[in-house]
Amino acid sequence: MGAVLVTGGAGFIGSHLTDRLLADGRGVVVLDNFDPFYEPAAKHRNLEKASTNPRFRLVTGDIRDPASVDAAFDAQPIDAVVHLAARAGVRPSIEDPVVYTSVNLDGTVQMLEACRRRGVSRFVFGSSSSVYGNNAKVPFAEDDPVDHPISPYAATKRGGELLAHTYHHLFGLKIACLRFFTVFGPRQRPDLAIRKFAELMAAGREIPVFGDGTTGRDYTFVDDIVDGIVRALARANAFHIWNLGGSHPVILNDLIACLSRGLGQRPDRRRLPPQPGDVERTWADVSRAKQELGWAPGTSFENGMDSFLEWFEAERLRAASGSNA
């Protein structure tokens, strides 16, 4: 069995997937450019455990660069790709849509084309619940219309799905597009709400609350997402779209209250107008994933928050000690 190439494998979801695949006995090649969207040193720490495994290879490079992509495919024999590398975030995509389009669309084409050229037929694409926009129907199902994205980020994720379908139709690639719903847990990116709010509250600073705090997100623990990816990797045999979500939306005010209890800090809110591009709520219908993948979210929001806060406190201690380990 060949190795799995994980793009963006030094990031939040990618590093957890890398650890899981190695634990399962697979070889893993990570292609990551350590983009300074957030601290590159944090991404290197994400791979500390993996880097001690002889079945692991790291290629530092950009998914838009053919030479970097070739180097990743040449590092070990590859029989599947999990494409997670992307410029993430709704609000930053509104500020810099050109970069988002370049990375998320051009980079995806480079990966699909490399698979076509090299005869690698299995491809998992990390999509997003943002493709649903402000869908009036809840929960969101894979057959719902997704023709009205409300941010450049969402548009690029939908575009990636369409490109993937094209390569399935023309060249027979076996593709799974996985729509992730607000992933959280240890190693979470610092720009995401849970991590951002935790850091601000722990420092005694006010937290920005856009709107009245009644927006809802279907938070999904990272280990559950990784399990869904592994199952999709094994079962993708044509072209599939699967939701991976906790299927239990959490209201923003309740999230803040949960963090407040966990940190022992009273939140100081700064009320701000709703942000362009933000959806009112997300909520995954995961019945298709249950039926076709045998997948269901196994970690409650409360237990996932306990795991996140344990990691967060350890990170604070590491930072306070001045250690990079």
N, C-alpha and C positions, 0 to 999 in steps of 0.2 A: 504494500500500500504506500502510495506517495504521500508527500507532505501537503499540508494546507497552507496556502499563502494568505496571510491576514494583512490587508492594508489598514493603516491606522492602528496597528496592533500595539502601539505603546500608549494609546489613549485609555480612557475610562473603560469602555465596554471591551475594546480590543485586547487589553492586557488581561482582563478576566477570562476572555475566551482563550487566549494563548495558554494561560495556566491550565484551563480545563482540558484543552486538546492534548497538551503534554502529559497531564495526569492520565488521560485515556490511552496513552501510548503512541500518539500520532507525532510525526515530525511537523514542525511549524517554522515557516519563514515569515518574519514580520518586515513589511515595507512601511517606513514612517519617515517623514521629513522633520519631525520635532519642531513643528511650526510654533513661533512664539505667541500664538493666540493665547496660550497660557504657559506657565513656566516649563521650559524643556526639561529642567532637572527633575521635576515631578514625574514626567513621563519615563525618564531613565529609571527612577525608583520603582515605577510600576513594573519594570521588566527585570528587577533584581533576581527574583526567584527563577524566572525562565532562563536567564542568562547562564545559570549554572548547569543547565540540562544539555547534554551532548546532541540532542535532537533539535535544538533551537538554533536558528540563524537570524541575525538582524542585518537588514540592508537599509542604510540611511539614504533616502532619496525621495523625489517627488513623483506622484502618480502621473503627472503630466509629462514627465521626461522619459522618452522611450528607452534611453540607456539605463536609467534606474529601474524601470520595469523589467527590462531584460536581465539585469543583474539579479533581481529578486527571483525570477523564474529559473535562473541558472544556479542559484545557491543550493538547491536540492531538487530532485525530481518532484514536480508538482502535479497533483491530480484534482485539486479543487481550490477555488478562490472564495474567500469571504471578504467582500469589499465594504469596509467600514470607513475608510478615509474620506473626509469631507470637511468643508468649512461649515461649522455648525452654528446655530443660533438664529432666531427670527429677527431680533432687533438689529444686530450687526449687519445682517444681509440687506436691510433697508439702507444702511449707510454706505455699503460697498458692494452693490450687486454685481459689478463686473468681476471682482475676484471670486465671488460665490459661483457665478456662472462658469468661470474658467476651471475652478477646482472640481466642482460637483458634476459638471457635464463633460468637459474635455477630459478630465481625469478618468471618469467612468468609461468613456469611449476607449481610452488608451488601454484600460484593463480588459474590456470586452474584446478588443481587437487582438490583444496579446493572447487571450484564451483561444480565439479563433485560429490564429497563426500556429499555435503550439499544440492544438488538439486537446486542450483542457476543457472538458464539456460541462463541468459542474460549477455553478456560480451562484453565490448568495449575496444579494444586494441589501445593504442596510438602509431601508427607507424610513419614513417617519409618519406619525399620526397627523402631522401638520398638513398632509395632502388633503385631508378632509375639509379644511377651512372651517367656517362657521356652519357646519352641517346641522340642519334643523332637527334631523332625526337622531335619536339616541336609543341604544348605543350604536356606534359607528360600525358598519359591516363592510366587508371587502367589496361588495357589489354596489355600494352607495356611489352616487356621482362624485367625481373628484376633479371636476373641470373648472373650479373657481378658487384657486389658491389665493391667499391674501398676503403673501410675503414672497420675496425672491427666493428665500430658502425653501419654502414649500414648493414653489414652482420648479426648482432644480431637482427636488426629490421626486416629484411626479415625472419630470423629464427623464430622470434616471431609470425609472420603471419602464417608461416607453422605449427608451433605448435598449434596455434589457430584453423587452419583448421582441423588438426588431431582430436582435441577434438570435433569439430562440427561433423565430419564424424563418429567417434566412439560412442560418447555419446549424440549427439543431441543438444549441446550447441548452442544458438543463438548468433552469433558473428558478430561484426562490427569492421573491421580494418580500422582505419582512418589515412591516410597519410597526416600529417601536413606539410605545406610549410612555413618555416622560420617565426615563430610567433614573434610578437613584441607588445609592449604596456607597461602600468604601471606594475611594479613588475618584469620587465624583468631581467633574470639572468645576472650577471655582466660579464660573459665570452662571451656573444653574441655581435655581431659587433656594433649594435646601442648603447647599453648601454656602452660597452667598449670604443667606440670612443667618446661618449658624456663625459664620465668621464675624459678621457685624454685631450680632447680639453678644457674642463672647467678648468682644472688645468694648461693649457698652455703647455702641453707636446706633443711631436710628436706622431702621430698615425702610426701604422704599416700597410702598404698597400702591400699585397702580389700580385705580378703580376702588370699589367699596369692599374688596376682599371676598367677594362671593363667587369669583371665577373658580372653576374646578379643573383638576388635572387627574388623570388616571395613572397614578404613580405605580411603577413596576420595578421590582427589585432586580438588581443586575444579574444575580445568579439565575433567576427565572428566565431572563432574556437570553443568557448564555445557553441554558438548556434548550430553549426554543431554536437557537441557531444550530446547535449540534443536531437536533432532530431534523431540522430542515435540510441540513447538509446531507444527511443520510437518505432522506426521502424525496428530494427534488428529482423528478424524472421527466418533467415537461416544462411548463411555465406556471408558476403558482404565486399567488399573493396571500400572505397570512398576516393577520393582526397578532401582535404579542403585547398584551396589556394586562394590568392588574384587574381590570373589569370592576373597579370599585373607586369611583372618583372621590377625591378629597378636596374639600373647599379650602381656599387659601387661608382664611381666618383660622380654620382648624389645624392646618399645617403649622402656622405660627404658634398656636397654643401648644402643640405637641413639642416643638422645638424649645419653647419657653420652659416647659416642665423638664425636658431632658437636660437642658443646660443650667437650670436654676436661675434663669435671667428673665427679668421682666422686659417685654419688647417695647421699644419706643418707635412708633410708626410715623412715617412721613407720608401723608396721603398725596397721591399724584394722579393726574388724569389717566384714563386707559391709554395704552400704547398702541399705535398703529401696527397691524400685523398680528397682534395677539388674538387668539380665539377665546371665546367665552368659556368653553369647557371641552374636555376630551373624555371619551368613554368607549372602551373597546368591547365589541362583540367578539368573543374568542371561540364561538361555537365551531367555526371551521377548523381552527387550529386543534381544538379538542378532538374533533372527529378524524381529521386527516393526519395529524402529527402525534396524537395521544398526549398533547401538551395542555397544561393548565398552570396558572400561577400558583406557586406553593408557599410563598412568603407573604404574610400579612403586612400591611403598611406599618403597624406598630412594631413588629419584630424586625422589619427592615430598617426602621429608624433606630432601633437599639443597636443594630450592627453598624449603621452609619456613624452614630454618635460615639461608639467605642473606638472606631477608627479615627474619627475627628479629634477626640481627646488625645489619642496617641500621636497624631500629627502635631498638635499644639505643643505637646511635651518635647517632641523632636525639634521643632522650630525654636522653642525656648532654650533648649540646650545647645543650639547652634550646630547641630549634627546634620550632615547630608545623607546619613545612612538610612 
